[in-house]
Structure formats: C-alpha cells, structure tokens
Amino acid sequence: MIKLGIIGMSPGNAHPYSWSSIINGQFDAGEIIKAGYPAVADYLQVNQDTLGIPHARVARVWTQDELLSRSIARSAGIDRVVENMEDMVSEVDAVILARDDPHQHVQMAHPFIEAGIPLFVDKPLAATIEDLKWFRQAVQAGKKLMSCSSMRYAAECRTAKTELPGLGNISFVSAVGKKDWLKYGVHMLEALFFLLDDPRPVRVKHIGTAEKASVQVRFESGIHAMVHLIDDISPTFQLHVYGKQHWKFIDIRNSYAMFRQNIQSFLQFVETGVSPIEFYKTDQIIQVVIAGILSYENGGQEIQLPLTI
C-alpha cells in the first residue's frame, strides 16, 4: 500500500478534494459543494463506481487553512490532518503538491525533494526561469519529481492521436481554453505537445491581452501553433489540427478520466522509480509558459527558445 500525503490548496483548484476522493474511493458531496465545487461533486457522483485505487491511500493532508484541511479529510476519509506539512516527511511514501499557483512550488517542494520523497507538483511547475532551474537541478541530482497537466492523459487526445497520420503533413494547430495563460495555458500546451510527440519549440510570441491571451508557438519541425486563453467564455478545452489532406477537431470534456490516469501514472513512478514523462518534456512546456509571460511583459516581443537558464 502506497501511503500518500496531499498538500496545499489554491483558490479555484479543487484537486485536494477530487484527487483524494479518486484515490481513497469516497467523497462527501455536501462537503465539496459547501467548499464551492459543485461540478467536482457531480463528476465524482457520476463516476463513483470507479472510485478508489486499491494499492494507494491518501493518509495525510495539510493546507494553509486547518479548517479547509479538515474539510478535505472528512470528505475523502483521510486519516490525519498534520499541523505542518514537513511532518509528513517521516509518515508517507510520496506527496502530491496540489496548489496550482507556481510561485509557491519551490518553497513547498523543498522539504520533500531534500528528503528524497517522490513528489508530484500540480501544473504549472514553475513561472520563472529561476524556479524551473531549481527543479531541473533536482531532477539532475536524481530526485523523484513529476509534474504535468492531466491534459496529457485526456482520452480524447489519445484517440485523436491514432488518427493524425491520416491528416497528412501537419502544419498548424489551434488550441482554445478558458481562463488565464499562466495556470491554464499549460493545459492546452500539454495536450498540443502530446499530440505532436513533444516537438522542440523554438519561438514564442504573446500577441494578446491579459484577459484574452493569444500566443504563437513555432516549432523546429515547421509546425505553427496558436494557443488562445480567454477569460470570459464558457469552459472549453478544444484543439483543431490541420494537415495537408484533412483536419481534426478535438473537444476535451472528460476531466475525471484524465485525472485518474494522471494519478495512476504518478503511482507507477512511485513504485518503479522511472518517470512516465521524461523531464525534458515538462521542461519544454514550462519554458513556453514562461516565454509567453516574458513576451507579454515586453510588449509582444518574440522570445527565442531554449531560455537561458
């Protein structure tokens, strides 16, 4: 049995509730709705017959708010709320860092990285060159770190990928999602990079606004992508892939399935010590996220990749 700890929670990100429930096989819909996440309660209810991962259990929880931590523990049947996240170091086999505000990630990851505990860090891993360098050095030193958006595991993308050879030579991909570039651009990038077999990005240019981000990504292969994150549209994660002969539309909707597969991949990493995602793939995607930020901050200047770190 893999004993897991889950740490942190940021506004709008219900992963401590949902991921703990997916692993432990139980949830309290009323508790989750009271916390402000009715959609999470809905998809857990619909998928309750598949909840639970037999060889793993979330046994410890810590967030920045004790009342919130106790709510998560009640909902998912977590054994204990710890007073300090560092208390988990001697009590768990692996940790899920569930905050999606990357500026907190290095500080929160540090005690677990130093202790050699396998760690999953919610997307995006980093938002600055300095933080990305810290994580890269940790991996190079043999620390067990995994980070990605669950979009890499979207069933819709995996099905579509089998059909891409029929499109002919792919030259352009358009991706559209809701919310902001920093926290949600990584979702669309993860799906896009997975579909294209993680090509090497060489140039990034942000030509939009804070509320309507439009980011050009050009790849060494010649493929051109446009990634749009728009705050005031209905929730959506969609891609159009254009080839010489045909095109393909991908509408990503099943978040529960991708979350469950993401968790199972991390548990595989904990068991085998071999990451299912080579770190360079995560590194490339986070560099694009950071380059988009740098381009926006510099008036739409085109940023060359790789970034100097």
N, C-alpha and C positions, 0 to 999 in steps of 0.2 A: 504493500500500500504506500503510495507516494503522499506524504503529508505536505500540504501547500499552505503558504501564507499569502494573503492578499492585502496590499497596502495602498492608501491614498484614494481620494475621490475628488474630481473637479466638476464644476457646475455643468450640467447638460450631458454628462457622461455616466451612464448607469452600469458600466461594466462590473463594478464590485457586486452589485445585486445580481445581474444576469449571469455572469461567468461563474460566480459561486453557486448559483442555483443549477446551472448546466452540469457542473462537476458533482455537486452533492446530491442532486436528484430531488430537491424540494424547494418550494418557494411559498411565500405568503403574499398573495395578490394584493390584499388590503394594505400591507406594509409598503409594498412597492408603489402602489397608487398614492398613498399618503406622502411618500417621498417625492412625488411629482412625475412618475414614469409609467403612465397607464399603458403605453404601447409595449413596454417591456413585459408587463403583466399579461397582456394579450398574447404575445408570441410564446411566452412560457406556457400559458394555458393550452394553446393550440398544440404545442409540441411536448406536453407533459409525459406522453408515453415513451419518449426517447430521452428524457432527462436522466442524468446520473452517469458517471464514468466509474465502473466498478473498482479499478485499481488506483483511484486517486480520491483525495478528500481535502477540501479547504478546511483547515483546522484552526487557523489563527487569522484574525483581522485587525487592522489598525487603519484609522483615517485621522485626519486633523481634528475631527469632532467626535468626542466619545459617544454622544447620543446617536450620531449617524452610524458609528461603528456598531453600536448595539442593535440598531435597526437592521443593518445588513446581517448581523449574526442571527437575529431572530428569524428573519426571512429565509435564510439558506441553511439554518441548522449548524452554524459554525460553533465549535466547542468553546472558544475563548477569545475575548477581546483583550489585546495586550495594551499595556499603558504606554510603552514606547515601541516604535517599530523595530528597533535594534534588539528588543527582547526575543524576536523570532529567530535570531541567528542560530541559537542552540536548540530550537524546537521544531524546525521544519526542514524538509528536503529541498524545497525550491520556493521561489517567490514570484508572484505576479504584481508588478507595479502598474496600477490601474489608472493613474492620472494621465490625462492626455494634454496637459499643459507642459510642454517640453522644458521650460526654464527651470522646472523643479526636478528634472530627472537625474542629473548628476548627483546632486546632494542626497536624494533618496536612494539612489542605486549604490552609493559608495560603500555603506557597511556590508552589503550582501556581495558585491563584487570583491571586496577585500577578503571576505570570509570564504570565497570560492563557491558560494551557493548559486546554483543555476537560476537565472533571472530572465523573466520576460518583461520587456518595457513596452507599454502601450504607445501607439503611434501619436505623433511623430517622435522618433528617438531624440532628436535634437533640433534646435532652431538657430544655433550659432556654430561657426567653424570651430571655435574652441571646445565646445561641448562634444561635437562629433569627433574631434581629435582624441578627447579623453576616452570615449567609448571604443574608438578604433584601437587605441593603445591597450586597452583592457583585453580586447579580443586577441590582439597580437601576443599578449602575455599569457594566453591560454585560459582566460576567464570565460565562464559559460554564460553567454549573453545571446538573447534572441529578441528581435523587435521587427514588427511589420504591421501593416494594416490587414485586417481579416479579408479585405477585398482580394488578396492573393488567393484565397481559398473559395471565392464565390463560385458556386456550381454553374451559374450562368456563363461565367468566363471560361470555365473548364470545358463546358460543352461547346462553346463557340470556337475555342482554340482548335478543336478537332476539324472544324470546317474552314479554317483560314487558308489551307493550301488551295482550296477551290476558288479563292478570290483572285488568284494570280499575284503578281508582284505588288505588295502593299506600299503605298506612297504617302498616305495621310490617315491620321486618326484624330477624331474629335471626341472629347470627353466633357460631360456636363454634370456638375453636382451642386448641392445646396451648401450654404454656409460659407466659411472663410477659407482662404488659401492655406494658412498655417496648419490648422487642425484637420481640414477636410480635403485639401488638395492632395495630401498624401494618399487618401483613399483612391482617388482617380488615377494617380500615378502608379500605385501598386497594381491595380487592375491592368493598366496600359502596359507596364513593364512585363508583367506575367504573360500577357497575350503575345508580346513580341519577343519572348525569350530573353528578357533583360538586356536590351541593346545598350551600347555605350552612348550616353548623352554628351554633346559637345558644346551646345549653346542654349542659353535660356534668356527670354525677354518677357517682362511683365508689361503689357500694354493696356491694362485695365485700371480699375479703381479698387479701393479697399472693399467696397460692397459688391462690386462686380469685377472680380479678378479674371483676366484673360492672359494666359501665359503660353508663350510659344516655346516649344522644346524641339530642338533639332538633334538628330542622331547621326552618328558616324556612318551608319548604313545608308543615309539619304532620306530616311523617313522623317516626315514633319508631323508634329502633333500640336493641337491646340487644346488646352485644358481650361475650362471655364468653371468658376465657383461663384454662384450668385446667391446672395443672402435672401432676397425677397421672392423666391419661387417655391413651389410646393416641393416637398422632399423628393429627391430624384438622384439616381446614380446611373448614368447612361453613357454608352460609347457607340460611335459609328466608326467602322473600319472600312477603308476604301482601297480596293485593289484594282489591277488593270482590267480584270474581267468582271468582277462583281463587288458588291459591298455587303456589309453585315451590321445589323443593329443589335445591341446588347443592352437589355434592361435588367439591372441588378436589383432584386427585391428580397431575396430570402436571407436576411441577416442572421437568423438563428443558425442555419446550416453552416454558414461561413464561420461564425463564432465557435461552434462546436468543433469543426475541423481544425481551426487555428489552435484551440486548446489541446486537442489530441496531438497535434504536431509538436507543441511545446513539451508535452509529457513524453513523447518519443525522444526528444532531445535530452530530457532529464534521465531517461532510462539508458540511453545509448552513449550519451556524450557527444554525439555527432549532430550538428545543427542541420535541420532540413532546408534551411535557407543559408547559402554561403553569404558571409557578411558583406562581401563586395556588392551584392545586390542591394542590400539595405543601404549601404554607404552611398551608392549611386543615386538612389531615390532621395535620400535626405540631402544630398548635395543639390539636387534640383529644387527641393523645397527652399533651401537656404538661398540659392541663386535667385529664385523668384522674389524673395524678400529683399535681397540686395538690389535687384533690378528696380523694384518698385521704389525703394528708398532713394535711388539715384535717377529718378525721373524716366524710367523705362530704358536705361542703358542695357545693352546686351552683355551678358555675363558669360565668359568662357569657362568651360569645364575641362579637366577637374579643377576645383578650387584649390588655391594654395593654402595648405594646412601645415 
